[in-house]
């Protein structure tokens, strides 16, 4: 993934099954959009999905654009992680996003175990040793005013070799400016997360139920009042993308509910793309 210019990546959730044909066709249809690559999640919300490494390989073969492999400490022990990283290199994957991974839901813990015999700092070291470009995540924990602690944790990730960082989704200028000030001196590129809103209910759910995401009251009120909430959420995403261009090294757009068609509105109707 390039960092010399503003880059736009799109987060992709693998299918819950072995057939990726529809998803790959959808991603191929985005070829006219100014997208620099795809970022492929690994078992998001701790539910089983197609292998992210397999999907990364298919995406690179079908679209000709690079794919970033999300690699978690949740799903693998050290042996498995080492094999995964060497396999990624062998398959032509150049970049990984090293994460802890979402926690397994309480109701699933009787049948699904978390591994975590290495922490995310060890994982970053392993990815660097394997020769992979390595990204990490910044979760400011807005629900607990945890930005200062999150930045200290980020500095530790940088010390062990992180090349760039992706933020949790942001929704207004105040949050963007606060983050810019907090990471001003970290010394690596910062990529802003953008998760477009679909409805007032979606905005409220993200704000109250998803750790790491805060949707400001003003934005939630806009969604509540909107005659066309989807269009309003898209407009907010366009505004945030413009903020990202002024303040960050790139943006990672996360289409909600596999609604990749909204990327056309966000990227082609944005005069600065």
N, C-alpha and C positions, 0 to 999 in steps of 0.2 A: 504494500500500500504506500503510495507516494505521500510525502508530507511537505514538499517544497511549495505546493500550491494548495489552495482550498480544495479539499476532497469531499465527495459525497458518496457514502456507502448506504446500502439498504439492508436492514436486518431481515433474515429469512428464517422462518420456523419450518423445520423438516416435517414431512407428512407422518401421520400416525399409521405407518404401514410401509410396505416395500415398493409401492408404485409412486414414482416421482414424476411421471410423464406430464400430468396436468400442471404441476408447479413449474417444471422446467419450461414448458410451453409459455406459461405466463411470464416467466423471467426473460425468455427470449423476445417476447413482445415489447419489452422495455428498451430495446436496443437503440431507439432514437433519443432516449433521455440522457442527460448529462450525469450518468452514474459511473463512478470509478471502480466500484466493486461491490461484492455482497458479503455480508457478515452473518455466519450461519450458527444459530443457537444450538446448544447441546441439551436435550431433554429439559426444555424450559418448564418452570413450575414443578420440577421433579416428576414429570410424567414421561413415559417412554415414547420416543420418536425415532425415525430413521437415523442411522449413524450420521452425525454431522460431518465426519471425515468423508464418508461415501458421497454425501450430497455436495460437499465442497468440490470433490473431484468431478462429479457430473456437471455442476454449474460451470466450472472452468472449461470443460470439454464442449459444452453446448453453447455457452454465451461468449467464450473467449475473454471473459473478464475475471480478475482474481477474486478468490473467495477467502475470507478470514475464518479460521476454525476456532470456535469457542471450545476451550478445554477447561474442565472443572476438576477440582480435587474431590468433589462429592462422589464421583462415579468410578474412580480408579485408585488402585494402590500404586506404589512407586514402580513396580515392574510393568504394570499395564500402561502407565503414563509414559514410561520410557519407550516402550514399543509403539505407542500411539504417535509420539513425536517423530521417531525415526520413520514411521510409515508415512506421516504427513510430508516429510521432506522428500521421500522416495516418489510420492505421487504429485510432486510439483506444487505443493502448498507452501507459501513463503511466510505467511503471517498467522499468528494465533492471538486470541484474546484469552489471557489467563485469569480465571475467576474461581471463586469458592463454589459457586452454584447455589441455586435456590434450595432452601431447606425442604426436606420431605414433610408433607403434611402429617399431622398427628394421626389421622385416621388411616394413613398408609404405612405407618411405621412397623406394623406387625408383619408386613410382607416385603418391605423395601428398606434396606439398610444403607446408611451413609458410610462411605469408606474413610476418606480424609486421613490417610496415614502420612500425608505430607500437607503442609499448609501452602497458601498461595505464594508466599515468598520463595519456598523451595521450588514450586512449580515454575516461577519466573526464571530462576537459576537454570532449571532443566531445559526450558525452551531456548534460552540463550546459548547454552552449551550445544544444543542440537542445531544451532545456526539459524533459528527462526526469528523473524521480526516479532516483537512481543508487545502487545497492548495489555492494559489493565483497566479496571473499572473504578470510577470515583462515585461512591454513594454517600451523599452529604447527610443522610439521615435527617431530613427536615422535620420529621415528626418528633425528634428529640433535640433539635438544634445542634446536631452533631458535626457540622461542617469543619470546625477546627480540628477535631479528633480525626475526621476522615482525611484531611490534608496531611496530618502527621503520618497516618498509615500509608498514604500515597507516597510520601517521601521515602519510606522504607522500601516500597516496591521499586522506586527509582534507583535506590542505592544498590539493589540486587540485579538491576539491569533492564527495567521497563523502558521501552522506547517511546510510547505514547499512551494517552489515557482517554477513555470514553466516559462521559458523564451520564448520569441518569437523566431522563427527560426534564426539560425546563419549559416554562410556559409564559414568562414575561420578562421584561427588561430588568426589573429590580433583581430577580433571581440570577439573571445572567451577569449583571454587574457585580453582585456579591461574590459570585463564583470567580469571576475574573480577578477580583482583588485578592481572593484567598489563594489563588494558584499562580499569582503574578511571577513568582520567582522559582518555580519548580524546574524550569529548564527543558521540558519536553512538550511536544505538541499536544493540545487539548482538543478533543472532538466532542461537540455537543450532541447529546441525544435528543431526538425529536419524535414524540409519539402523538400523532394527530388525534384529536378528540372526535367522537362520533355523535355524542348526545350529551345532554345534561346528566343523565344517569351514569354514563361512562365517566364523565369528569368527576362526579361525586364518588364513584366507586374507586377510581384511581387515588383520589385524595385521601379517602378514609380507610381503604383496605390494602393498598399496595405499598409495602415498605420502600422508602427511598424516593417516593414521588409526592410532590406537593403541588396541587393545582390551586393557584391563588383565588380568593373569593371573587375578585373582579372577573376573572376568566370564567369561573363557574356561573356567575350571574349572566355573562354574555351568552353562554350556552343555554341557560334557562330561558332567556328572553328571545332567542333566535327563532325566526320563522322556519329557517332551514338549518338545523343544527350541524348537519354534515358540512355544509358550505361554510358555516361559522368556524368549525374546527379546522377546516382546510385553510381558511384565511389566517387563523392563529398560527398554524404551522408555517405558512409563508412568511409571516412577520418574524417568527423565531428563526427561520432560516436566514433572513436578512440580518438579524442580530448576530447570528453565528458567523456570518461573513465578516462582520466588523470586529469581532472579538476573539474568534477561535480559529484553529487550523483546519477544521472540517466539521461535517455534520453526519450523524448516522440516523437515517430516517427509519422508523419502526412502524410499518403499516399495521394498523390494528385489525385483528380478525381476518388476516390474509387479504385485506382490501388493497391490493397492489395498484388497482386502477387509479387510486387517488394520487399516486405519484405524478401522473400526467398533469393534474391541476396544480400540484405544489411546485413542480420543477419547470414545466413549460410556461406556466402563467406567471412565473416569478421573473420579472424583467432582468434580474441580476444573475440568473443562471446561464 
